[in-house]
Amino acid sequence: MGEKMSGDSNSILIVDDEAVIRDLMTDILTNEGYEVEAARNGKDALNRLQKPNDFVLLFTDIMMPEMDGIQLIREARQVTPNVIPIVMTGYATLETARAAVKEGAYDYVLKPFSLSEIKLAVNNALERYRLVSDNARLRDLTELFKISETIATIHNEGKLLDFVMRAALDRVGADRGSLMLLSEDGSELEMASSRGLPEDLNQKQVPLESSISGWVAMHSLPLCIQNIEDSPELALLSNKLDDKSFMSVPLERNIIMETQQGSFGIEQPKRQRVLAVINVNEKKGGGPFTEGDLKILSIVANHAAIALENVRLIDALQSAHISTLQSMALALEAKDNYTHGHSERVRNYAVMAAQKLGLPSKDLETIRLGAMLHDVGKIGVSDAVLNKVEKLEDEEWEQIKAHPVIGYDVLVPVGFLTEDHLALVRSHHERLDGSGYPDGLVAEEQDMRVRILAVADTYDAMSSDRAYRPGLSQKIILEELQYCRNNGKLDPIVVDLFIQLIESGEIEFFATNEP
Ligand SMILES: [Fe+2]
């Protein structure tokens, strides 16, 4: 829970309907060096507790008109769970004292009281407050540390945002919230993760000018609203949720403006760049959010902003790597007059087939990249052999057959390629009966991704022109696929799908269109 962490405070709130008692207590405690505020009734006291405050102790009378001390303690615990209540009672029957303790009173003093009794009660209570707040602080810090550790290990933007949303609600003890990303052009916020929101508010874009999250993003300022009715200008921006108290915090990163030429020695101005806004509503138990809650949410938001930026940088770096590898694959095709567009077509056929066979999206992405790179090993095969029209000599054929392993060796050092990508490159010429190359893998050693790529590659090799022959007719392609299917070379399910796509003419579309 988001407990208040101001362990050094020495503010005391006194509540009594009798002015004499209020004045006496104020004198005693002020003389002892405490900050003292006095309230004349329960309502007045609650108002003071609801405003940002550092109260450590709440001294309250029990018998008061309208709201008695026990009721006040009950409500005060919702608002400031860490404040320590002490009751003052003039007719201390055991029963009222017990009722007060049941509601959370830490101690009681009897009227009329002596100076030393008050001092003792205050000292005891403060000692306890320090223990509670030290423990709470330690617990909060440990939890926050765990959160920041976990945040740093998540490398997927969607998962990261979901985790941050959950952790934030957990830490501040709230049931409902949303995390909204600033759109690229900075004109609106888009819902990225949410919990407990009504359906109609869930999937939407919000313009900056007409929402509280937008206000937070534009002003780059956190908000902790204890009662929205006290802020009419914000209430106008409020959505249909009827929460009175909520928090809204920007996720932002420092960016350093580029220096202008000529600005010698002038410190570069720093500017905050808002990436997202996190909103938290509906505190468990119904009370308002405190400054302590805001502090915790802000810490989570800071860690989240750093992690979000890192994830995006890594993604950008990875895309740059992928583009480089793809350019390499394309440049390679230029070496071989007859394989122009081969990698892209094979990628398109394989991804489409994988989609139709219901493979998970993670596999589709593996196939998309693996297929694009499957022939990069041809970099190690001489142009003369690749473009040879006549029948290949044995030694030349061996050269060709080395390309899957060369491709594998070239790509192993590329950090972000997984074993699954590499398997596609290495094994795309394997056959189910073990007659393929380079490793002679049998059916059980080839997963569905490899099997799909093998069929897609075979199909494109047959349907496009080669140095030694023009593209084959549809009839011959179908016969050849049937042969491979029935003789344990290619996967029957995948071949059947291709046959169906060839016969329906659908496959032609994917020769030039990426699925
Ligand atoms: Fe190949």
Boltz pocket constraint, residues with backbone or C-beta under 6 A from the ligand:
constraints:
  - pocket:
      binder: B
      contacts: [[A, 374], [A, 375], [A, 403], [A, 428], [A, 429], [A, 457]]
      max_distance: 6.0
